[in-house]
């Protein structure tokens, strides 16, 4: 598996699928993808204590890396693009729960 070199990109990828799994907790494919990205964050980028908050415009990802508290922010429209696609065309994104 290729490492995502930028922490900002890795957080973006994780958060984009995390908002989907929060709404679709029985979507096994989405959960598997979210777990893969979370593993990259914790293993490759060595971050911990991830917390996500949001307001009308932004998502805020707070985390610790090597003992330092840090934060990235992302526009909601960027993060929610996948969720918006699923909601717009639910027939294309059927849930496949694990058997």
GUZA-225608 format. One record per atom (N, C-alpha, C): atom name; x, y, z; residue in three letters. Coordinates in Angstrom, 1 decimal. Each point is the difference from the previous one (the first is absolute). Layout:
N
> drenmi_c1_c2_c3_roke
> CA_X_Y_Z_Ala
...
END
This chain:
99
> drenmi_c1_c2_c3_roke
> N_0.8_-1.2_0.0_Unk
> CA_-0.8_1.2_0.0_Unk
> C_0.9_1.2_0.0_Unk
> N_-0.3_1.0_-0.8_Unk
> CA_0.8_1.2_-0.1_Unk
> C_-0.3_0.9_1.2_Unk
> N_1.0_0.6_0.5_Unk
> CA_-0.1_0.9_1.1_Unk
> C_-0.5_1.4_-0.6_Unk
> N_-0.9_0.6_0.7_Unk
> CA_-0.4_1.3_-0.3_Unk
> C_1.0_0.9_0.7_Unk
> N_0.8_0.7_-0.8_Unk
> CA_1.1_0.7_0.6_Unk
> C_-0.5_1.2_0.8_Unk
> N_-1.0_0.7_-0.4_Unk
> CA_-0.4_1.2_0.7_Unk
> C_-1.0_-0.4_1.1_Unk
> N_0.2_0.5_1.2_Unk
> CA_-0.9_-0.3_1.1_Unk
> C_-1.3_0.7_-0.3_Unk
> N_0.0_1.2_-0.6_Unk
> CA_-1.2_0.7_-0.3_Unk
> C_-0.9_-0.8_-1.0_Unk
> N_0.7_-0.6_-1.0_Unk
> CA_-0.8_-0.9_-0.9_Unk
> C_-0.5_-1.2_0.7_Unk
> N_0.7_-0.6_0.8_Unk
> CA_-0.4_-1.2_0.7_Unk
> C_-1.2_0.3_0.9_Unk
> N_0.1_1.2_0.7_Unk
> CA_-1.2_0.4_0.9_Unk
> C_-1.2_0.3_-0.9_Unk
> N_0.2_0.6_-1.1_Unk
> CA_-1.1_0.3_-0.9_Unk
> C_-0.7_-1.3_-0.5_Unk
> N_0.8_-1.0_-0.4_Unk
> CA_-0.5_-1.2_-0.5_Unk
> C_-0.8_-0.7_1.1_Unk
> N_0.6_-0.1_1.2_Unk
> CA_-0.7_-0.6_1.1_Unk
> C_-1.3_0.7_0.4_Unk
> N_0.1_1.3_0.1_Unk
> CA_-1.2_0.7_0.4_Unk
> C_-1.2_-0.1_-1.0_Unk
> N_0.4_0.0_-1.3_Unk
> CA_-1.0_-0.1_-1.1_Unk
> C_-0.8_-1.3_0.1_Unk
> N_0.7_-1.1_0.4_Unk
> CA_-0.7_-1.3_0.1_Unk
> C_-0.6_-0.1_1.4_Unk
> N_0.6_0.6_1.0_Unk
> CA_-0.6_0.0_1.4_Unk
> C_-1.4_0.6_0.0_Unk
> N_-0.2_1.1_-0.7_Unk
> CA_-1.3_0.6_0.0_Unk
> C_-1.1_-1.0_-0.6_Unk
> N_0.5_-0.8_-0.9_Unk
> CA_-0.9_-1.0_-0.6_Unk
> C_-0.3_-1.1_1.0_Unk
> N_1.0_-0.5_0.7_Unk
> CA_-0.2_-1.1_0.9_Unk
> C_-0.8_0.5_1.2_Unk
> N_0.1_1.2_0.3_Unk
> CA_-0.9_0.5_1.1_Unk
> C_-1.4_0.0_-0.3_Unk
> N_-0.4_0.2_-1.3_Unk
> CA_-1.4_0.0_-0.4_Unk
> C_-0.4_-1.4_-0.4_Unk
> N_1.0_-0.9_-0.5_Unk
> CA_-0.3_-1.3_-0.5_Unk
> C_0.8_-1.0_0.8_Unk
> N_-0.3_-0.2_1.3_Unk
> CA_0.8_-0.9_0.8_Unk
> C_0.0_-1.5_-0.4_Unk
> N_-0.9_-0.4_-0.9_Unk
> CA_-0.1_-1.4_-0.4_Unk
> C_0.6_-0.1_-1.4_Unk
> N_0.7_1.0_-0.5_Unk
> CA_0.6_-0.1_-1.4_Unk
> C_1.4_-0.6_0.2_Unk
> N_0.2_-1.3_-0.2_Unk
> CA_1.2_-0.7_0.3_Unk
> C_1.2_0.6_-0.9_Unk
> N_-0.3_0.3_-1.2_Unk
> CA_1.1_0.5_-0.9_Unk
> C_0.5_1.3_0.5_Unk
> N_-0.9_0.9_0.4_Unk
> CA_0.4_1.3_0.5_Unk
> C_0.8_-0.1_1.3_Unk
> N_-0.5_-0.9_0.9_Unk
> CA_0.7_-0.2_1.3_Unk
> C_1.4_-0.6_-0.3_Unk
> N_0.1_-0.9_-0.9_Unk
> CA_1.3_-0.6_-0.3_Unk
> C_1.0_1.1_-0.5_Unk
> N_-0.5_0.9_-0.9_Unk
> CA_0.8_1.1_-0.5_Unk
> C_0.4_1.0_1.1_Unk
> N_-1.0_0.3_0.8_Unk
> CA_0.3_0.9_1.1_Unk
> C_1.1_-0.6_1.0_Unk
> N_-0.1_-1.3_0.3_Unk
> CA_1.0_-0.6_0.8_Unk
> C_1.3_0.0_-0.6_Unk
> N_0.1_-0.2_-1.3_Unk
> CA_1.3_0.0_-0.7_Unk
> C_0.6_1.4_0.1_Unk
> N_-0.7_1.1_-0.2_Unk
> CA_0.5_1.3_0.1_Unk
> C_0.4_0.4_1.4_Unk
> N_-0.8_-0.5_0.9_Unk
> CA_0.3_0.3_1.5_Unk
> C_1.3_-0.7_0.3_Unk
> N_0.2_-1.2_-0.5_Unk
> CA_1.3_-0.7_0.2_Unk
> C_1.2_0.7_-0.5_Unk
> N_-0.2_0.6_-1.2_Unk
> CA_1.1_0.8_-0.5_Unk
> C_0.3_1.2_0.9_Unk
> N_-1.0_0.6_0.5_Unk
> CA_0.2_1.2_0.9_Unk
> C_0.7_-0.4_1.2_Unk
> N_-0.4_-1.1_0.7_Unk
> CA_0.6_-0.4_1.2_Unk
> C_1.4_-0.7_-0.2_Unk
> N_0.1_-0.8_-1.0_Unk
> CA_1.3_-0.7_-0.2_Unk
> C_1.0_0.8_-0.8_Unk
> N_-0.3_0.5_-1.1_Unk
> CA_1.0_0.7_-0.9_Unk
> C_0.2_1.5_0.5_Unk
> N_-1.0_0.6_0.5_Unk
> CA_0.2_1.4_0.4_Unk
> C_0.0_0.2_1.5_Unk
> N_-0.1_-1.1_0.7_Unk
> CA_0.1_0.0_1.4_Unk
> C_-0.8_1.1_0.7_Unk
> N_-1.3_0.1_-0.3_Unk
> CA_-0.8_0.9_0.7_Unk
> C_-1.0_-0.7_0.9_Unk
> N_-0.5_0.7_1.0_Unk
> CA_-0.8_-0.6_1.0_Unk
> C_-1.1_1.0_0.5_Unk
> N_-0.9_-0.5_0.7_Unk
> CA_-1.1_0.9_0.6_Unk
> C_-0.6_0.9_-1.0_Unk
> N_-0.5_-0.6_-1.1_Unk
> CA_-0.7_0.7_-1.1_Unk
> C_-1.4_0.4_0.5_Unk
> N_-0.3_1.3_-0.1_Unk
> CA_-1.3_0.4_0.3_Unk
> C_-0.5_0.9_-1.2_Unk
> N_-1.3_-0.1_-0.4_Unk
> CA_-0.5_0.7_-1.1_Unk
> C_-1.2_0.9_0.5_Unk
> N_0.0_1.2_-0.3_Unk
> CA_-1.1_0.9_0.3_Unk
> C_-0.3_0.7_-1.4_Unk
> N_-1.2_0.6_0.0_Unk
> CA_-0.4_0.8_-1.2_Unk
> C_-0.9_1.1_0.4_Unk
> N_0.0_1.0_-1.0_Unk
> CA_-1.0_1.1_0.1_Unk
> C_-0.7_0.1_-1.3_Unk
> N_-0.6_1.1_-0.3_Unk
> CA_-0.7_0.1_-1.3_Unk
> C_0.9_-0.1_-1.2_Unk
> N_1.2_0.4_0.1_Unk
> CA_0.9_0.1_-1.1_Unk
> C_1.1_-1.0_0.0_Unk
> N_0.5_-0.4_1.1_Unk
> CA_1.3_-0.8_0.1_Unk
> C_-0.2_-1.2_0.9_Unk
> N_0.9_-1.0_-0.4_Unk
> CA_0.3_-1.1_1.0_Unk
> C_1.4_0.3_0.6_Unk
> N_0.2_-0.3_1.2_Unk
> CA_1.2_0.2_0.7_Unk
> C_0.5_-1.3_0.6_Unk
> N_1.2_-0.4_-0.4_Unk
> CA_0.6_-1.2_0.5_Unk
> C_1.1_0.3_0.9_Unk
> N_-0.2_-0.3_1.3_Unk
> CA_1.0_0.2_1.0_Unk
> C_0.7_-1.3_0.3_Unk
> N_1.3_0.0_0.2_Unk
> CA_0.7_-1.2_0.2_Unk
> C_1.3_0.3_0.7_Unk
> N_0.7_-1.0_0.5_Unk
> CA_1.3_0.1_0.6_Unk
> C_1.0_-0.8_-0.9_Unk
> N_1.2_0.6_-0.2_Unk
> CA_1.0_-0.7_-0.7_Unk
> C_1.3_0.3_0.7_Unk
> N_0.7_-1.0_0.5_Unk
> CA_1.2_0.1_0.7_Unk
> C_-0.1_1.0_1.2_Unk
> N_-1.1_-0.2_0.7_Unk
> CA_-0.2_0.8_1.2_Unk
> C_-0.6_1.4_-0.2_Unk
> N_-0.1_0.4_-1.3_Unk
> CA_-0.5_1.4_-0.3_Unk
> C_-1.4_-0.1_-0.4_Unk
> N_-0.8_1.0_0.5_Unk
> CA_-1.4_0.1_-0.5_Unk
> C_0.0_0.8_-1.3_Unk
> N_-0.7_-0.5_-1.0_Unk
> CA_-0.1_0.7_-1.3_Unk
> C_-1.4_-0.1_-0.5_Unk
> N_-0.3_0.8_-1.1_Unk
> CA_-1.3_0.0_-0.5_Unk
> C_0.1_0.4_-1.5_Unk
> N_-0.9_-0.7_-0.8_Unk
> CA_-0.2_0.4_-1.4_Unk
> C_-1.5_0.3_-0.1_Unk
> N_-0.3_0.8_-1.0_Unk
> CA_-1.4_0.3_-0.3_Unk
> C_-0.3_-0.2_-1.4_Unk
> N_-1.2_-0.4_-0.3_Unk
> CA_-0.4_-0.3_-1.4_Unk
> C_-1.4_0.6_-0.3_Unk
> N_-0.3_0.6_-1.1_Unk
> CA_-1.3_0.4_-0.3_Unk
> C_-1.0_-1.2_-0.1_Unk
> N_-1.2_0.3_0.6_Unk
> CA_-1.0_-1.1_0.0_Unk
> C_-0.3_-0.5_-1.4_Unk
> N_-0.1_0.9_-1.0_Unk
> CA_-0.4_-0.5_-1.3_Unk
> C_1.0_-1.0_-0.6_Unk
> N_1.3_0.2_0.4_Unk
> CA_1.0_-1.0_-0.5_Unk
> C_-0.1_-1.3_0.7_Unk
> N_-0.3_0.0_1.3_Unk
> CA_0.0_-1.2_0.8_Unk
> C_-1.3_-0.8_-0.3_Unk
> N_-1.1_0.7_-0.2_Unk
> CA_-1.3_-0.6_-0.2_Unk
> C_-0.3_-0.4_-1.4_Unk
> N_0.9_0.2_-0.9_Unk
> CA_-0.3_-0.3_-1.4_Unk
> C_-0.4_-1.5_-0.3_Unk
> N_0.7_-0.9_0.7_Unk
> CA_-0.4_-1.4_-0.2_Unk
> C_-1.4_-0.3_0.6_Unk
> N_-0.2_0.5_1.2_Unk
> CA_-1.3_-0.2_0.7_Unk
> C_-1.1_0.6_-0.9_Unk
> N_0.2_1.2_-0.5_Unk
> CA_-1.0_0.6_-0.9_Unk
> C_-0.3_-0.8_-1.2_Unk
> N_1.1_-0.6_-0.6_Unk
> CA_-0.2_-0.9_-1.2_Unk
> C_-0.9_-1.2_0.4_Unk
> N_0.3_-0.6_1.2_Unk
> CA_-0.8_-1.2_0.4_Unk
> C_-1.4_0.4_0.3_Unk
> N_-0.2_1.2_0.6_Unk
> CA_-1.4_0.4_0.3_Unk
> C_-0.8_0.4_-1.3_Unk
> N_0.7_0.5_-1.0_Unk
> CA_-0.6_0.4_-1.3_Unk
> C_-0.4_-1.2_-0.8_Unk
> N_0.8_-1.1_0.1_Unk
> CA_-0.2_-1.2_-0.9_Unk
> C_0.2_-1.3_0.9_Unk
> N_-0.9_-0.2_0.9_Unk
> CA_0.1_-1.1_0.9_Unk
> C_0.0_-1.4_-0.7_Unk
> N_-0.6_-0.1_-1.1_Unk
> CA_0.0_-1.3_-0.7_Unk
> C_1.4_-0.4_-0.5_Unk
> N_0.9_1.0_-0.2_Unk
> CA_1.3_-0.4_-0.4_Unk
> C_0.9_-0.4_1.1_Unk
> N_-0.4_0.3_1.3_Unk
> CA_0.8_-0.2_1.1_Unk
> C_-0.7_-0.9_1.1_Unk
> N_-0.3_-1.2_-0.5_Unk
> CA_-0.7_-0.9_0.9_Unk
> C_0.9_-0.4_1.2_Unk
> N_-0.6_-0.2_1.1_Unk
> CA_0.7_-0.6_1.2_Unk
> C_0.3_-1.4_-0.2_Unk
> N_1.2_-0.5_0.3_Unk
> CA_0.3_-1.4_-0.1_Unk
> C_0.5_-0.4_1.4_Unk
> N_-0.9_-0.2_0.9_Unk
> CA_0.5_-0.5_1.4_Unk
> C_0.7_-1.3_-0.1_Unk
> N_0.9_-0.2_0.9_Unk
> CA_0.7_-1.3_0.1_Unk
> C_-1.0_-1.1_0.3_Unk
> N_0.2_-1.1_-0.6_Unk
> CA_-0.9_-1.2_0.2_Unk
> C_0.3_-0.6_1.3_Unk
END
